[in-house]
Amino acid sequence: MLRKKLLKFFVIIFCITVPWHFLQNTHYGQKLLRSLILKFDDLTQVKEIQVIGNHLLTTANILEIVNIKKGDTLYKQSAQNVRDKLLSENEIKDVSVQINYSGVIKIAVEEREPFAIWWHNNTPWLIDKDGKKILQIYDKQGYNDLIIIFGKNIEDKLNVFLNIVSAWTLYREIITMHYIGNRRWDIYLNNNIVIKLPEQNIGAALEYAGKLLGNTRYKNKVDIIDLRLYPKKIFLKIKDKV
């Protein structure tokens, strides 16, 4: 039994040392060894980085964030590390990363969709429907169709409000929202009408305002619909009268 183990050991040593000796000590062997090393280096390099789904961030922005470039060592790259770096950016909602060991890294990002421009501390920010900041902007060019929002502490209030107001028949006519005193909302329509909403019964108040604006008696005559005390009291400002 011992002889068999010793024989097996010497066979393994022979199979390793003889080819290695050949590679190191012959011209052909050295040439073959260099070729193998170059081939290995080529197989372990990043050859291509594909980025899809990005609109707010450029491909150059994303590559700078993940700090990967062509020629980097492939096996040193971590898909989870790349994902974590990108998810730390406000613009990105989700991301998937695939490392193909032929040398290709594929990055698919899902960016947050801009819903509105929120004036926060006198600074305009793009935000999504959850009230999460996406990026700071310096002019409205390219964002003219977005609703403008004023007020503080809307982050955990906006989505709840939108779930109610988005079902309103005149929802698409809203151009501005103002969150007042951490309690309630005012909305401004594209025909310069202001609707002051109550803290509670928002859906019913909006339905009432919609019927009121559909009434020919008030259509194109109302400036302000004050529903802060709805349903107990309702105030209308019609042109320069109350």
N, C-alpha and C positions, 0 to 999 in steps of 0.2 A: 504493500500500500504506500509506504514511504517512498519507495523507488519510483512509483508512478507519479507521485506529487512532485518529486524532484525533477523527473523527466519533463513534466508539463511546464514547470517553472523555467527550465533551461530553454525549452522550445519557444516560450514567450519572449524571453530575453533575446534569443537569437533573431526572432521575427522583428524585434524592435531595433536592435543595434545594427544588424547588417544593412537594412535599408537606410538607416540614418547615416551610417558610415559611407554608404554609397553616395547619398545626397551631398555630404559635406566634402568628400575627398575625390570626386571626379568632376570633370568639367561639365559633363551632361547633367550630373546630379545637382550641381550648384545652380545651373541654369533652370532646371526643373523646380528646385526649391524656391528660387526667386519668383518664378512664375506662379507657384502656388501661393506665396505670400501676397503678391500683388492681387491675385484673384480673390483671396480672403478679404483683403482690404476693400476691394471693390464691392464685395457682397455685403459688407458691414457698414456701408456709407448710405446716408440719406441722399437719394437721387432726385426725388420730386416731392413737393408738398402741395396737396390739392386742398383748396378752401372753397366751400360752397355755402350759400344761404346768407351771406353777409351783404348788407346794404348800408347800414349806419357806419360800420367799421370797414375800412379798406382792408384788402388782403395784406398790405404792408403793415397796417396797424396790428393785425392779428399775429403775424409772424414776429413782430417786435415783442408782443406780449408773451408769446410762448418761448421766444429766444431759441429758435431752431432755424438752421439754414442748410442749404445743400452742402454736402461734404462732411456734415457732422456725423459722429459715430452713431449708427442706427440702434445698436443694442443698449446704448445709454439713455435712449428716449423712453419715457413712461407715458402711456396713454392717460392714466389717471392724473399725473402731474400736469399734463397739457390741459386736461379738462378743468382741473381745479383753478389753474391760472386764468382761464377764460371766464369761468363762472364768477370770478371776483369782479368782473367788469359790469357796470350798470346796464350796458347796452345788450347784454347777452342773457337770455332766459334759460336756454339749455344748449348742450353741445355733446356730440358724439365724436370719438376719435378712434381711428383704426390705423394700426401700424402693420403694413404689409412687408414681410421680410424679404421682398424683392427690392426694397429700398424706397417704397412709396408710403407717405403718411397722408391720410385723408381726414380732414377736419370739416364736419358739418355743423354749422351753428344755426340756432334759432334765436333771432333777435327779438327783443321786446318791441311790440308794435306801438308807435306813437299814437296816442289818442287825443291829447290836449297839450296846450302850453300853459304851464302853471307859473304864475308870478309869485315866487317865493323869496322873501327878503329883497325885493326889488330886482330880482334876477329871474329871467325867463328860463324855464326848464321844460324839456319834452318829458311827458309822463305817459305811462300806460293806463289801462282801465282800472288797475289795482292801486293807482296813485303812486306807483314806484317811479323814482327818477330814472331817466334814461341818459340824457346828456344836456348840458347847458348850451343854449343857442344865443347868437348875437344879433340875429335878424330873423324875420318871419318868412324870408324867401324860401319857397318850397313847402311851407307849412301853413299857407293861407286858409286852407280848408279845415284846420283844426279848431276845436273849441278852446276858448281862453278861460282859465279858471283863476279866481282870486280867493284869498282867505288862507288862514293858517290851519295846520293840523288836519289836513284832508286825507292823509295817507290811509287811515283805517275807516274813513267815512265815504270815500268816493264810490267804491264798488257797490256798497249797499244802496246808495242813492241812485246809481245808474241802473241797478236791477229794477227799480221802480219807474224812473223817468223814461227809460228806453222803450217802454211799452206804450208811452203816450203818443197819440196820433200826430202831435205837432213836434215830436222829438227832433226831427231833422231840421227844424227851423231855429233851434237853439244855437246861439253864437257865443254866449258867455254864461258862466256860472259863478256865483259868489257865495262862499260859505261864510255865514255871519255868526260871530260870537261863539264859535264851537257848538252851535245849536241847530241852525236851520239854513236853508238855501234860498237865494234869489236867482231867477233865471231871466235871461235877456234874449228876446227873439229877434230875427233878422229884420222885422218891421218896426224896431225900436220900442216894442212893448216889454214892460218889466212885470214879472209875476213874482210876488213875494209869498213864499210858501210857508206853511206852518211847520212846527216841529213834528207833529203827528198827523196822521191821515193825509199823507202826501199824495198817494194815488188818487183818492177821492177828490182832493183839492185840484189836482191837475185835470181830472175829468170834468170838473165844474168849469174850470178856466177854458177848456177846449170847447165846451158847449156855448159858453159866453161869447167866445171869439167867432163862433160859427153863426151867431145870431146877427142878422142884418141890421138890427137896431144899434149894435155896438161895433160891428166890424169896421175896421179902419178909423175908429173914433176913440178907442181906449188907449191911454198912455200907460197907466199902471193898474194892475189888478192886485189888490192887497188882500191876501188870504191868510194872513198871520193868525187871525182869530177864527178861521174857518173851523166848524160850520156855524158858529154862533153869530159872527159878524163878518161882513164883506164890504170892502171899500173899493170904489172905482175912481180913477182920475181920468176924466174924459176931456181931452185937450187941456184947456186952462181952468177946468171946473172940477170940483170934487163931488 
